[in-house]
């Protein structure tokens, strides 16, 4: 996965995951999930002043579809699994020297990973609704 092994991250990733305290849960969302959940086109109708639209324009070279690994991770952190994901436990994410990883079923670690329960289009719709909804009045 890109964040585990690119730009010299492999050794740091391996060390961080292996040293992670077993008392602190960690949940992984694999790249294979976010690759196919595309967001961005919903911003086409957003105001030009929308900070989300502007971020997509600047960082992602427009508002075409973009994989949504980071957005789905935040969605899980804020809302939990809901109908979006099934949380798979027990086990641990074994990190190799090159940063590649493999899920191993072991009961002694506090790791979990997310498996989709909702179709990719459904997850994209949830995220797109949040992205294009605008700020809530205070």
Secondary structure, DSSP 8 states (H G I E B T S, - for coil): -HHHHGGGTHHHHHHHHHHS-TTS-EEE--HHHHTT-EESGGGGGS-TT-HHHHHHHHHSSSSS-EE-HHHHHHHHHHH-STTTEEEE-S-EEEE-TTS-EEEE--TTS-EEEEEESS-HHHHHHHHHHHHHS-----
